[in-house]
Amino acid sequence: MKRITLALTGASGMAYGLRLLECLLHAGCQVDLLISQAARIVAQHELDLRLPTGNGEVAAFFDRRFAGHHGHLTAYGKEEWFAPAASGSNPATAMVVCPCTMGTLAAIAHGLADNLIARAADVMLKEKRPLLLVPRETPFSLIHLRNMTALAEAGATILAANPGFYHRPESVAQVVDFIVARILDHLGIAHELMRPWGAHE
């Protein structure tokens, strides 16, 4: 069972993060879920989704929402320093920040590990484990680009939420699935969200 740390931050594009969570659980992954306060606000604004405040209640909420999955979900608060993700002695298989705010990206790029999300990402970099950041911003300022360059040089993967359209999506859900499919590809997790390029019907 792969253990994936998934962080949801306050960038627009919460549908990407929740669809990824659903796919990870249905793939049988163990997911350590980290949610910022801003992410809660965005989830309510974009998806009319009011998340519970307690960590146990959050896990139970998503277990019900994605009923029938074969994974395991644990939620942690931003200052739970005894969470597995906070230490290099117990790193996850990989970490994804989806969606990723420019503030979170900057904090990770400059080692400002003052909350569990930034600390968990810092652990991934120092332990040389896969770290995927999914920014949803446009246009990028020079500061954004320099921070992304620093992270790429440190070993992170910048997987911006820039969907392709060669699969001819007919719904917003299919556009979301394009990005989630690319994330799963980088995590080495099988999926059937879309056919690979060049594959036949």
Steps between C-alpha positions, in 0.01 A plus 500: 500500500653830392481776759434837338496832680239721334480867592209721397576872511301809417561535127206484265450153355382302802332255262847378398597418857176325591496293182859400570406400854217285365731327251772437757254339740344285229851394396550365851748764620555609855441875492621751758276801432610853593249782451573870548238738632496682167431169324187459711379842387570421134324162525187671629517783244574286191322174584248591773692253714513577871769283658482395866747660739626191683757277333310182580183654364680601178620144445152362567348760266715393206463130582125550455539720193725246327330190638629165385865599472778265609741758638557650842459869581638696794465878532741725688492861615756757389689489831490128577875459521472134601342413165711251298548758223691730736805276530754357261501184713155412365464658155212427266551340161425839342329831571266707286389858571184541291395769449812691608488870582789725405545571871540131579732458202714791622514365855618161375752657261659698785485233771244681718374182663277675756192282445448133428443546125826688445687270740372186327615638164837588652531138617430373148776718357763414759419128482499516120146368471255608225339838565238621250371855516187587301474880477185650350596857424531719193693694397817409691705790634879493492493417873274200433726379220816536709341309787393222263849488351652467847262216582567321173874526569439357849323198353131591505268453202296804398185360343294809427126461459516563125269242340535381143203467269613240248277245677203723409344543845124539510474610863687685773547163671695370200721810506569436870575135428770599250708662774424230756605235249838672452550513877419130534742424215780672689409311817509168313136427580291327235177667389242506223421871501612547142673304226873556454601696191504272197291227661212355296140480610 
